[in-house]
Amino acid sequence: LHTAAIYSASYTGNVVVQATLDNQITGDTQWADVTTVTLASPSTPTPVNFNGVFNYVRFKTTANPADKISKILVRN
């Protein structure tokens, strides 16, 4: 079980959790979408839980997160 908390202020859009089983990240690394979180301007941390055994996890946004997502904390 993995848990993440997305800290945002007035961000509207999706945050996509992506993961890979590759041992090393290169330009050819294939990422798979694990889950999608839809945010509509929350000002409190938004939790997300997902299951899996992954080597690397990353977060992708559908809108510009500059100054709107302050941090994403992940607990593996």
PDB file of N, CA, C and O in Angstrom:
ATOM      1  N   LEU A   1       0.844  -1.177   0.000  1.00  0.00           N
ATOM      2  CA  LEU A   1       0.000   0.000   0.000  1.00  0.00           C
ATOM      3  C   LEU A   1       0.887   1.238   0.000  1.00  0.00           C
ATOM      4  O   LEU A   1       1.813   1.339   0.806  1.00  0.00           O
ATOM      5  N   HIS A   2       0.618   2.156  -0.876  1.00  0.00           N
ATOM      6  CA  HIS A   2       1.316   3.434  -0.955  1.00  0.00           C
ATOM      7  C   HIS A   2       0.317   4.529  -0.621  1.00  0.00           C
ATOM      8  O   HIS A   2      -0.856   4.435  -0.981  1.00  0.00           O
ATOM      9  N   THR A   3       0.771   5.551   0.056  1.00  0.00           N
ATOM     10  CA  THR A   3      -0.075   6.684   0.407  1.00  0.00           C
ATOM     11  C   THR A   3       0.635   7.959   0.001  1.00  0.00           C
ATOM     12  O   THR A   3       1.840   8.102   0.208  1.00  0.00           O
ATOM     13  N   ALA A   4      -0.116   8.887  -0.578  1.00  0.00           N
ATOM     14  CA  ALA A   4       0.438  10.190  -0.937  1.00  0.00           C
ATOM     15  C   ALA A   4      -0.525  11.264  -0.451  1.00  0.00           C
ATOM     16  O   ALA A   4      -1.733  11.040  -0.365  1.00  0.00           O
ATOM     17  N   ALA A   5       0.021  12.422  -0.138  1.00  0.00           N
ATOM     18  CA  ALA A   5      -0.783  13.584   0.234  1.00  0.00           C
ATOM     19  C   ALA A   5      -0.390  14.726  -0.691  1.00  0.00           C
ATOM     20  O   ALA A   5       0.784  15.088  -0.776  1.00  0.00           O
ATOM     21  N   ILE A   6      -1.367  15.290  -1.378  1.00  0.00           N
ATOM     22  CA  ILE A   6      -1.131  16.371  -2.325  1.00  0.00           C
ATOM     23  C   ILE A   6      -1.540  17.677  -1.656  1.00  0.00           C
ATOM     24  O   ILE A   6      -2.708  17.871  -1.321  1.00  0.00           O
ATOM     25  N   TYR A   7      -0.582  18.565  -1.462  1.00  0.00           N
ATOM     26  CA  TYR A   7      -0.828  19.866  -0.841  1.00  0.00           C
ATOM     27  C   TYR A   7      -0.985  20.898  -1.944  1.00  0.00           C
ATOM     28  O   TYR A   7      -0.042  21.176  -2.684  1.00  0.00           O
ATOM     29  N   SER A   8      -2.179  21.465  -2.052  1.00  0.00           N
ATOM     30  CA  SER A   8      -2.429  22.419  -3.123  1.00  0.00           C
ATOM     31  C   SER A   8      -3.233  23.607  -2.619  1.00  0.00           C
ATOM     32  O   SER A   8      -3.897  23.551  -1.584  1.00  0.00           O
ATOM     33  N   ALA A   9      -3.148  24.668  -3.377  1.00  0.00           N
ATOM     34  CA  ALA A   9      -3.920  25.885  -3.098  1.00  0.00           C
ATOM     35  C   ALA A   9      -4.456  26.394  -4.430  1.00  0.00           C
ATOM     36  O   ALA A   9      -3.683  26.834  -5.281  1.00  0.00           O
ATOM     37  N   SER A  10      -5.724  26.342  -4.611  1.00  0.00           N
ATOM     38  CA  SER A  10      -6.433  26.809  -5.798  1.00  0.00           C
ATOM     39  C   SER A  10      -5.987  26.115  -7.094  1.00  0.00           C
ATOM     40  O   SER A  10      -6.029  26.723  -8.164  1.00  0.00           O
ATOM     41  N   TYR A  11      -5.567  24.860  -7.006  1.00  0.00           N
ATOM     42  CA  TYR A  11      -5.240  24.083  -8.211  1.00  0.00           C
ATOM     43  C   TYR A  11      -6.500  23.379  -8.689  1.00  0.00           C
ATOM     44  O   TYR A  11      -7.176  22.712  -7.906  1.00  0.00           O
ATOM     45  N   THR A  12      -6.814  23.522  -9.955  1.00  0.00           N
ATOM     46  CA  THR A  12      -7.938  22.823 -10.556  1.00  0.00           C
ATOM     47  C   THR A  12      -7.409  21.985 -11.711  1.00  0.00           C
ATOM     48  O   THR A  12      -6.862  22.517 -12.678  1.00  0.00           O
ATOM     49  N   GLY A  13      -7.575  20.685 -11.603  1.00  0.00           N
ATOM     50  CA  GLY A  13      -7.093  19.779 -12.632  1.00  0.00           C
ATOM     51  C   GLY A  13      -6.891  18.394 -12.066  1.00  0.00           C
ATOM     52  O   GLY A  13      -7.319  18.102 -10.949  1.00  0.00           O
ATOM     53  N   ASN A  14      -6.238  17.538 -12.835  1.00  0.00           N
ATOM     54  CA  ASN A  14      -5.975  16.169 -12.416  1.00  0.00           C
ATOM     55  C   ASN A  14      -4.506  15.984 -12.074  1.00  0.00           C
ATOM     56  O   ASN A  14      -3.624  16.613 -12.660  1.00  0.00           O
ATOM     57  N   VAL A  15      -4.268  15.109 -11.115  1.00  0.00           N
ATOM     58  CA  VAL A  15      -2.917  14.650 -10.802  1.00  0.00           C
ATOM     59  C   VAL A  15      -2.918  13.150 -11.065  1.00  0.00           C
ATOM     60  O   VAL A  15      -3.676  12.404 -10.445  1.00  0.00           O
ATOM     61  N   VAL A  16      -2.067  12.715 -11.986  1.00  0.00           N
ATOM     62  CA  VAL A  16      -2.002  11.308 -12.375  1.00  0.00           C
ATOM     63  C   VAL A  16      -0.795  10.678 -11.696  1.00  0.00           C
ATOM     64  O   VAL A  16       0.327  11.169 -11.824  1.00  0.00           O
ATOM     65  N   VAL A  17      -1.031   9.586 -10.971  1.00  0.00           N
ATOM     66  CA  VAL A  17       0.049   8.822 -10.356  1.00  0.00           C
ATOM     67  C   VAL A  17       0.515   7.809 -11.394  1.00  0.00           C
ATOM     68  O   VAL A  17      -0.282   7.023 -11.907  1.00  0.00           O
ATOM     69  N   GLN A  18       1.809   7.832 -11.699  1.00  0.00           N
ATOM     70  CA  GLN A  18       2.387   6.902 -12.666  1.00  0.00           C
ATOM     71  C   GLN A  18       3.493   6.116 -11.994  1.00  0.00           C
ATOM     72  O   GLN A  18       4.142   6.612 -11.073  1.00  0.00           O
ATOM     73  N   ALA A  19       3.715   4.874 -12.456  1.00  0.00           N
ATOM     74  CA  ALA A  19       4.736   4.022 -11.865  1.00  0.00           C
ATOM     75  C   ALA A  19       5.391   3.167 -12.938  1.00  0.00           C
ATOM     76  O   ALA A  19       4.852   2.976 -14.028  1.00  0.00           O
ATOM     77  N   THR A  20       6.573   2.657 -12.596  1.00  0.00           N
ATOM     78  CA  THR A  20       7.293   1.770 -13.505  1.00  0.00           C
ATOM     79  C   THR A  20       7.963   0.659 -12.704  1.00  0.00           C
ATOM     80  O   THR A  20       8.251   0.813 -11.517  1.00  0.00           O
ATOM     81  N   LEU A  21       8.204  -0.466 -13.383  1.00  0.00           N
ATOM     82  CA  LEU A  21       8.930  -1.579 -12.785  1.00  0.00           C
ATOM     83  C   LEU A  21      10.381  -1.610 -13.243  1.00  0.00           C
ATOM     84  O   LEU A  21      11.143  -2.484 -12.829  1.00  0.00           O
ATOM     85  N   ASP A  22      10.771  -0.664 -14.096  1.00  0.00           N
ATOM     86  CA  ASP A  22      12.146  -0.618 -14.595  1.00  0.00           C
ATOM     87  C   ASP A  22      13.124  -0.409 -13.444  1.00  0.00           C
ATOM     88  O   ASP A  22      12.809   0.268 -12.465  1.00  0.00           O
ATOM     89  N   ASN A  23      14.306  -0.993 -13.570  1.00  0.00           N
ATOM     90  CA  ASN A  23      15.335  -0.852 -12.539  1.00  0.00           C
ATOM     91  C   ASN A  23      16.067   0.477 -12.612  1.00  0.00           C
ATOM     92  O   ASN A  23      16.654   0.926 -11.628  1.00  0.00           O
ATOM     93  N   GLN A  24      16.031   1.102 -13.774  1.00  0.00           N
ATOM     94  CA  GLN A  24      16.721   2.369 -13.980  1.00  0.00           C
ATOM     95  C   GLN A  24      15.865   3.242 -14.902  1.00  0.00           C
ATOM     96  O   GLN A  24      15.260   2.746 -15.852  1.00  0.00           O
ATOM     97  N   ILE A  25      15.820   4.527 -14.616  1.00  0.00           N
ATOM     98  CA  ILE A  25      15.031   5.432 -15.435  1.00  0.00           C
ATOM     99  C   ILE A  25      15.895   5.956 -16.575  1.00  0.00           C
ATOM    100  O   ILE A  25      16.977   6.500 -16.356  1.00  0.00           O
ATOM    101  N   THR A  26      15.392   5.779 -17.802  1.00  0.00           N
ATOM    102  CA  THR A  26      16.068   6.293 -18.991  1.00  0.00           C
ATOM    103  C   THR A  26      15.021   7.015 -19.842  1.00  0.00           C
ATOM    104  O   THR A  26      13.868   7.153 -19.436  1.00  0.00           O
ATOM    105  N   GLY A  27      15.426   7.463 -20.998  1.00  0.00           N
ATOM    106  CA  GLY A  27      14.491   8.107 -21.909  1.00  0.00           C
ATOM    107  C   GLY A  27      13.467   7.132 -22.482  1.00  0.00           C
ATOM    108  O   GLY A  27      12.445   7.555 -23.021  1.00  0.00           O
ATOM    109  N   ASP A  28      13.735   5.819 -22.368  1.00  0.00           N
ATOM    110  CA  ASP A  28      12.836   4.797 -22.890  1.00  0.00           C
ATOM    111  C   ASP A  28      11.960   4.160 -21.813  1.00  0.00           C
ATOM    112  O   ASP A  28      11.238   3.203 -22.093  1.00  0.00           O
ATOM    113  N   THR A  29      12.014   4.672 -20.604  1.00  0.00           N
ATOM    114  CA  THR A  29      11.238   4.099 -19.510  1.00  0.00           C
ATOM    115  C   THR A  29       9.749   4.191 -19.820  1.00  0.00           C
ATOM    116  O   THR A  29       9.250   5.244 -20.217  1.00  0.00           O
ATOM    117  N   GLN A  30       9.052   3.084 -19.635  1.00  0.00           N
ATOM    118  CA  GLN A  30       7.615   3.050 -19.863  1.00  0.00           C
ATOM    119  C   GLN A  30       6.898   3.241 -18.530  1.00  0.00           C
ATOM    120  O   GLN A  30       7.104   2.478 -17.586  1.00  0.00           O
ATOM    121  N   TRP A  31       6.058   4.264 -18.468  1.00  0.00           N
ATOM    122  CA  TRP A  31       5.298   4.592 -17.269  1.00  0.00           C
ATOM    123  C   TRP A  31       3.859   4.162 -17.468  1.00  0.00           C
ATOM    124  O   TRP A  31       3.308   4.310 -18.559  1.00  0.00           O
ATOM    125  N   ALA A  32       3.249   3.632 -16.421  1.00  0.00           N
ATOM    126  CA  ALA A  32       1.837   3.238 -16.462  1.00  0.00           C
ATOM    127  C   ALA A  32       1.046   4.099 -15.487  1.00  0.00           C
ATOM    128  O   ALA A  32       1.513   4.390 -14.385  1.00  0.00           O
ATOM    129  N   ASP A  33      -0.159   4.507 -15.897  1.00  0.00           N
ATOM    130  CA  ASP A  33      -1.044   5.253 -15.001  1.00  0.00           C
ATOM    131  C   ASP A  33      -1.595   4.303 -13.948  1.00  0.00           C
ATOM    132  O   ASP A  33      -2.145   3.252 -14.278  1.00  0.00           O
ATOM    133  N   VAL A  34      -1.448   4.675 -12.679  1.00  0.00           N
ATOM    134  CA  VAL A  34      -1.928   3.860 -11.568  1.00  0.00           C
ATOM    135  C   VAL A  34      -3.292   4.352 -11.100  1.00  0.00           C
ATOM    136  O   VAL A  34      -4.215   3.557 -10.921  1.00  0.00           O
ATOM    137  N   THR A  35      -3.417   5.650 -10.905  1.00  0.00           N
ATOM    138  CA  THR A  35      -4.674   6.258 -10.483  1.00  0.00           C
ATOM    139  C   THR A  35      -4.657   7.736 -10.833  1.00  0.00           C
ATOM    140  O   THR A  35      -3.599   8.314 -11.081  1.00  0.00           O
ATOM    141  N   THR A  36      -5.830   8.337 -10.850  1.00  0.00           N
ATOM    142  CA  THR A  36      -5.966   9.762 -11.142  1.00  0.00           C
ATOM    143  C   THR A  36      -6.762  10.416 -10.027  1.00  0.00           C
ATOM    144  O   THR A  36      -7.795   9.903  -9.596  1.00  0.00           O
ATOM    145  N   VAL A  37      -6.261  11.568  -9.562  1.00  0.00           N
ATOM    146  CA  VAL A  37      -6.932  12.340  -8.523  1.00  0.00           C
ATOM    147  C   VAL A  37      -7.391  13.645  -9.155  1.00  0.00           C
ATOM    148  O   VAL A  37      -6.592  14.358  -9.762  1.00  0.00           O
ATOM    149  N   THR A  38      -8.668  13.958  -9.015  1.00  0.00           N
ATOM    150  CA  THR A  38      -9.217  15.201  -9.535  1.00  0.00           C
ATOM    151  C   THR A  38      -9.303  16.217  -8.406  1.00  0.00           C
ATOM    152  O   THR A  38      -9.942  15.972  -7.383  1.00  0.00           O
ATOM    153  N   LEU A  39      -8.653  17.360  -8.600  1.00  0.00           N
ATOM    154  CA  LEU A  39      -8.665  18.421  -7.598  1.00  0.00           C
ATOM    155  C   LEU A  39      -9.453  19.607  -8.140  1.00  0.00           C
ATOM    156  O   LEU A  39      -9.315  19.978  -9.306  1.00  0.00           O
ATOM    157  N   ALA A  40     -10.270  20.191  -7.289  1.00  0.00           N
ATOM    158  CA  ALA A  40     -11.064  21.361  -7.663  1.00  0.00           C
ATOM    159  C   ALA A  40     -10.868  22.436  -6.603  1.00  0.00           C
ATOM    160  O   ALA A  40     -11.764  22.710  -5.804  1.00  0.00           O
ATOM    161  N   SER A  41      -9.696  23.033  -6.608  1.00  0.00           N
ATOM    162  CA  SER A  41      -9.336  24.131  -5.701  1.00  0.00           C
ATOM    163  C   SER A  41      -9.394  23.788  -4.216  1.00  0.00           C
ATOM    164  O   SER A  41      -9.854  24.613  -3.427  1.00  0.00           O
ATOM    165  N   PRO A  42      -8.943  22.595  -3.805  1.00  0.00           N
ATOM    166  CA  PRO A  42      -8.933  22.333  -2.367  1.00  0.00           C
ATOM    167  C   PRO A  42      -7.794  23.085  -1.691  1.00  0.00           C
ATOM    168  O   PRO A  42      -6.759  23.338  -2.307  1.00  0.00           O
ATOM    169  N   SER A  43      -7.983  23.435  -0.445  1.00  0.00           N
ATOM    170  CA  SER A  43      -6.914  24.115   0.290  1.00  0.00           C
ATOM    171  C   SER A  43      -6.376  23.224   1.400  1.00  0.00           C
ATOM    172  O   SER A  43      -5.526  23.653   2.180  1.00  0.00           O
ATOM    173  N   THR A  44      -6.862  21.987   1.479  1.00  0.00           N
ATOM    174  CA  THR A  44      -6.371  21.036   2.470  1.00  0.00           C
ATOM    175  C   THR A  44      -5.652  19.906   1.747  1.00  0.00           C
ATOM    176  O   THR A  44      -5.869  19.710   0.551  1.00  0.00           O
ATOM    177  N   PRO A  45      -4.804  19.160   2.442  1.00  0.00           N
ATOM    178  CA  PRO A  45      -4.129  18.034   1.788  1.00  0.00           C
ATOM    179  C   PRO A  45      -5.142  17.011   1.276  1.00  0.00           C
ATOM    180  O   PRO A  45      -6.109  16.681   1.962  1.00  0.00           O
ATOM    181  N   THR A  46      -4.904  16.522   0.072  1.00  0.00           N
ATOM    182  CA  THR A  46      -5.777  15.522  -0.532  1.00  0.00           C
ATOM    183  C   THR A  46      -5.047  14.181  -0.507  1.00  0.00           C
ATOM    184  O   THR A  46      -3.993  14.041  -1.129  1.00  0.00           O
ATOM    185  N   PRO A  47      -5.595  13.189   0.207  1.00  0.00           N
ATOM    186  CA  PRO A  47      -4.919  11.889   0.273  1.00  0.00           C
ATOM    187  C   PRO A  47      -5.245  11.018  -0.942  1.00  0.00           C
ATOM    188  O   PRO A  47      -6.311  11.144  -1.545  1.00  0.00           O
ATOM    189  N   VAL A  48      -4.318  10.141  -1.283  1.00  0.00           N
ATOM    190  CA  VAL A  48      -4.545   9.151  -2.335  1.00  0.00           C
ATOM    191  C   VAL A  48      -3.810   7.872  -1.924  1.00  0.00           C
ATOM    192  O   VAL A  48      -2.650   7.918  -1.515  1.00  0.00           O
ATOM    193  N   ASN A  49      -4.489   6.745  -2.037  1.00  0.00           N
ATOM    194  CA  ASN A  49      -3.912   5.445  -1.729  1.00  0.00           C
ATOM    195  C   ASN A  49      -3.903   4.592  -2.987  1.00  0.00           C
ATOM    196  O   ASN A  49      -4.842   4.639  -3.783  1.00  0.00           O
ATOM    197  N   PHE A  50      -2.829   3.805  -3.168  1.00  0.00           N
ATOM    198  CA  PHE A  50      -2.760   2.903  -4.309  1.00  0.00           C
ATOM    199  C   PHE A  50      -1.886   1.712  -3.949  1.00  0.00           C
ATOM    200  O   PHE A  50      -0.947   1.829  -3.162  1.00  0.00           O
ATOM    201  N   ASN A  51      -2.207   0.567  -4.534  1.00  0.00           N
ATOM    202  CA  ASN A  51      -1.486  -0.678  -4.268  1.00  0.00           C
ATOM    203  C   ASN A  51      -0.587  -1.047  -5.430  1.00  0.00           C
ATOM    204  O   ASN A  51      -0.890  -0.737  -6.582  1.00  0.00           O
ATOM    205  N   GLY A  52       0.513  -1.706  -5.127  1.00  0.00           N
ATOM    206  CA  GLY A  52       1.402  -2.207  -6.164  1.00  0.00           C
ATOM    207  C   GLY A  52       2.832  -2.267  -5.680  1.00  0.00           C
ATOM    208  O   GLY A  52       3.202  -1.651  -4.680  1.00  0.00           O
ATOM    209  N   VAL A  53       3.630  -3.026  -6.415  1.00  0.00           N
ATOM    210  CA  VAL A  53       5.063  -3.120  -6.147  1.00  0.00           C
ATOM    211  C   VAL A  53       5.751  -2.407  -7.304  1.00  0.00           C
ATOM    212  O   VAL A  53       5.793  -2.920  -8.422  1.00  0.00           O
ATOM    213  N   PHE A  54       6.290  -1.224  -7.032  1.00  0.00           N
ATOM    214  CA  PHE A  54       6.880  -0.392  -8.073  1.00  0.00           C
ATOM    215  C   PHE A  54       8.308  -0.028  -7.700  1.00  0.00           C
ATOM    216  O   PHE A  54       8.641   0.073  -6.519  1.00  0.00           O
ATOM    217  N   ASN A  55       9.151   0.169  -8.703  1.00  0.00           N
ATOM    218  CA  ASN A  55      10.508   0.652  -8.449  1.00  0.00           C
ATOM    219  C   ASN A  55      10.544   2.168  -8.378  1.00  0.00           C
ATOM    220  O   ASN A  55      11.292   2.731  -7.578  1.00  0.00           O
ATOM    221  N   TYR A  56       9.750   2.837  -9.199  1.00  0.00           N
ATOM    222  CA  TYR A  56       9.706   4.298  -9.220  1.00  0.00           C
ATOM    223  C   TYR A  56       8.263   4.765  -9.388  1.00  0.00           C
ATOM    224  O   TYR A  56       7.465   4.140 -10.087  1.00  0.00           O
ATOM    225  N   VAL A  57       7.951   5.879  -8.730  1.00  0.00           N
ATOM    226  CA  VAL A  57       6.633   6.498  -8.814  1.00  0.00           C
ATOM    227  C   VAL A  57       6.839   7.963  -9.168  1.00  0.00           C
ATOM    228  O   VAL A  57       7.771   8.598  -8.675  1.00  0.00           O
ATOM    229  N   ARG A  58       5.967   8.507 -10.027  1.00  0.00           N
ATOM    230  CA  ARG A  58       6.015   9.930 -10.341  1.00  0.00           C
ATOM    231  C   ARG A  58       4.583  10.465 -10.438  1.00  0.00           C
ATOM    232  O   ARG A  58       3.623   9.697 -10.507  1.00  0.00           O
ATOM    233  N   PHE A  59       4.460  11.784 -10.442  1.00  0.00           N
ATOM    234  CA  PHE A  59       3.165  12.435 -10.489  1.00  0.00           C
ATOM    235  C   PHE A  59       3.147  13.392 -11.672  1.00  0.00           C
ATOM    236  O   PHE A  59       4.081  14.169 -11.868  1.00  0.00           O
ATOM    237  N   LYS A  60       2.079  13.329 -12.459  1.00  0.00           N
ATOM    238  CA  LYS A  60       1.934  14.147 -13.661  1.00  0.00           C
ATOM    239  C   LYS A  60       0.649  14.962 -13.513  1.00  0.00           C
ATOM    240  O   LYS A  60      -0.367  14.441 -13.055  1.00  0.00           O
ATOM    241  N   THR A  61       0.692  16.230 -13.898  1.00  0.00           N
ATOM    242  CA  THR A  61      -0.490  17.085 -13.779  1.00  0.00           C
ATOM    243  C   THR A  61      -1.044  17.425 -15.157  1.00  0.00           C
ATOM    244  O   THR A  61      -0.326  17.409 -16.156  1.00  0.00           O
ATOM    245  N   THR A  62      -2.351  17.737 -15.186  1.00  0.00           N
ATOM    246  CA  THR A  62      -2.990  18.106 -16.450  1.00  0.00           C
ATOM    247  C   THR A  62      -3.050  19.623 -16.631  1.00  0.00           C
ATOM    248  O   THR A  62      -3.374  20.109 -17.714  1.00  0.00           O
ATOM    249  N   ALA A  63      -2.741  20.362 -15.577  1.00  0.00           N
ATOM    250  CA  ALA A  63      -2.700  21.828 -15.637  1.00  0.00           C
ATOM    251  C   ALA A  63      -1.386  22.282 -15.010  1.00  0.00           C
ATOM    252  O   ALA A  63      -0.745  21.513 -14.293  1.00  0.00           O
ATOM    253  N   ASN A  64      -0.987  23.492 -15.265  1.00  0.00           N
ATOM    254  CA  ASN A  64       0.262  24.024 -14.737  1.00  0.00           C
ATOM    255  C   ASN A  64       0.194  24.095 -13.208  1.00  0.00           C
ATOM    256  O   ASN A  64      -0.646  24.817 -12.670  1.00  0.00           O
ATOM    257  N   PRO A  65       1.066  23.358 -12.493  1.00  0.00           N
ATOM    258  CA  PRO A  65       1.009  23.338 -11.032  1.00  0.00           C
ATOM    259  C   PRO A  65       1.826  24.436 -10.358  1.00  0.00           C
ATOM    260  O   PRO A  65       1.877  24.491  -9.129  1.00  0.00           O
ATOM    261  N   ALA A  66       2.466  25.311 -11.133  1.00  0.00           N
ATOM    262  CA  ALA A  66       3.339  26.338 -10.559  1.00  0.00           C
ATOM    263  C   ALA A  66       2.593  27.187  -9.534  1.00  0.00           C
ATOM    264  O   ALA A  66       1.530  27.737  -9.820  1.00  0.00           O
ATOM    265  N   ASP A  67       3.165  27.283  -8.344  1.00  0.00           N
ATOM    266  CA  ASP A  67       2.615  28.070  -7.237  1.00  0.00           C
ATOM    267  C   ASP A  67       1.250  27.573  -6.758  1.00  0.00           C
ATOM    268  O   ASP A  67       0.616  28.242  -5.942  1.00  0.00           O
ATOM    269  N   LYS A  68       0.788  26.438  -7.233  1.00  0.00           N
ATOM    270  CA  LYS A  68      -0.519  25.939  -6.814  1.00  0.00           C
ATOM    271  C   LYS A  68      -0.422  24.594  -6.106  1.00  0.00           C
ATOM    272  O   LYS A  68      -1.244  24.296  -5.240  1.00  0.00           O
ATOM    273  N   ILE A  69       0.565  23.780  -6.457  1.00  0.00           N
ATOM    274  CA  ILE A  69       0.846  22.546  -5.719  1.00  0.00           C
ATOM    275  C   ILE A  69       2.172  22.773  -5.022  1.00  0.00           C
ATOM    276  O   ILE A  69       3.217  22.871  -5.666  1.00  0.00           O
ATOM    277  N   SER A  70       2.123  22.856  -3.703  1.00  0.00           N
ATOM    278  CA  SER A  70       3.341  23.165  -2.957  1.00  0.00           C
ATOM    279  C   SER A  70       4.207  21.947  -2.717  1.00  0.00           C
ATOM    280  O   SER A  70       5.434  22.044  -2.714  1.00  0.00           O
ATOM    281  N   LYS A  71       3.560  20.769  -2.510  1.00  0.00           N
ATOM    282  CA  LYS A  71       4.340  19.560  -2.316  1.00  0.00           C
ATOM    283  C   LYS A  71       3.441  18.334  -2.425  1.00  0.00           C
ATOM    284  O   LYS A  71       2.221  18.407  -2.282  1.00  0.00           O
ATOM    285  N   ILE A  72       4.095  17.210  -2.685  1.00  0.00           N
ATOM    286  CA  ILE A  72       3.429  15.907  -2.674  1.00  0.00           C
ATOM    287  C   ILE A  72       4.291  14.999  -1.815  1.00  0.00           C
ATOM    288  O   ILE A  72       5.449  14.740  -2.142  1.00  0.00           O
ATOM    289  N   LEU A  73       3.733  14.522  -0.730  1.00  0.00           N
ATOM    290  CA  LEU A  73       4.451  13.624   0.168  1.00  0.00           C
ATOM    291  C   LEU A  73       4.017  12.187  -0.117  1.00  0.00           C
ATOM    292  O   LEU A  73       2.826  11.910  -0.257  1.00  0.00           O
ATOM    293  N   VAL A  74       4.995  11.265  -0.204  1.00  0.00           N
ATOM    294  CA  VAL A  74       4.704   9.879  -0.520  1.00  0.00           C
ATOM    295  C   VAL A  74       5.254   8.992   0.588  1.00  0.00           C
ATOM    296  O   VAL A  74       6.373   9.182   1.066  1.00  0.00           O
ATOM    297  N   ARG A  75       4.438   8.018   0.985  1.00  0.00           N
ATOM    298  CA  ARG A  75       4.879   7.022   1.958  1.00  0.00           C
ATOM    299  C   ARG A  75       4.718   5.662   1.291  1.00  0.00           C
ATOM    300  O   ARG A  75       3.615   5.265   0.917  1.00  0.00           O
ATOM    301  N   ASN A  76       5.846   4.948   1.146  1.00  0.00           N
ATOM    302  CA  ASN A  76       5.823   3.612   0.517  1.00  0.00           C
ATOM    303  C   ASN A  76       5.762   2.551   1.583  1.00  0.00           C
ATOM    304  O   ASN A  76       5.735   1.361   1.269  1.00  0.00           O
TER     305      ASN A  76
END
